[in-house]
Amino acid sequence: MARHEDVQRVLSDWETFSSAAGVGLADFNTEQPWRPPSLVLEADPPLHTRTRKVLTRVLSPGNIRKLRDQFAREAEALVDRVVALGHFDGIKDFAEPYPVKAFPDALGLAAEGREHLLLYGSMVFNSFGPRNTLIEAAFANADAVRGWIMENCARRKLTPHGLGAQIYAAVDSGELSAEEAPMLVRSFLSAGVDTAVDALGNTLWCLATFNDQWEKLRQNHSWYVTPSRKRCATKALCKSSSAPRYERPRLVTCLSGGARRLRPLWLLPIATRAAGPTRTDSTSSAAPRGTRR
């Protein structure tokens, strides 16, 4: 299922299409999940509604605006470092260091041991797929990685003014339990590191591959820094280089006596490519259409 209208309908009807049993190949009704299920991605209302409300407040536009200068400083410092190198690895020297520094700083995470974040991201995203050599490699040091993640998502480990502390404030207000708060902090790490690495890496790859687009940025960079142009470039990159990950909610069928049967349903929440070869432009306002939970 990949059409925008179909995906939107499925993600809007949790009673018929459930995410609580997992959204990958693994079915949590028949096998033990490798970590406690996500309170956001692998949950249905009313749990999903309650936890999503907390995250929406933590990620409010006001909070994001406060982080803009901090993120910009980190980006400028990184660019200065790689320019000074002359030649650099686009992933190891550029795409990975920025998300591992800027976002965990905003969350309030400890600086020591952040190399575990990349390993954890590999575990999370490979776990959605089949049991193969990729997942075996990702889980080679699983116990140590899981232990570091949960230890450093604890309240005592976070700085008092980061986004993580704001999540724990919801425990004080009674919106979350003490057990739920570290799992919501963990959700930030699951969603905010690997996806940013992919986006930055894909950006470099696209600009290196499509030299005419790179020349546009070099020759007329003044327009590129405007919000509308940045959005155009971001949408173009998503459309041309995204590798969409499927989501696999379960179709709920009600049986006699009130029993429920869950059947897996393939779903592509981000359908970015039209049929056949396409070419997009960093200045085009055309955007891929998609829905996300």
Buried (B, 14 or more C-beta within 10 A) or exposed (E): BBEBEBBBBBBEEBEBBBBBBBBBEBBBEEEEBBBEBBBBBBBBEEBBEBBBEBBEBBBEEEEEEEBEEEBEEBBEEBEEEBEEEEEBEBBEBBBBBBBBBBBBBBBBBEEEBBEBBBBBBBBBBBBBBEEEEEBEEBBEEBEEBBEBBBBBBEBEBBBEEBBBBBBBBBBEEEBBEEEBBBBBBBBBBBBBBBBBBBBBBBBBBBBEEBEEBBEBBEEEEEEBEEEEBEEBBBBBBBBBBBEBBBBBBBEBEEEEEEEEEBEBBEBBBBBBBEEEEEEBBBBEEEBBBBBEB
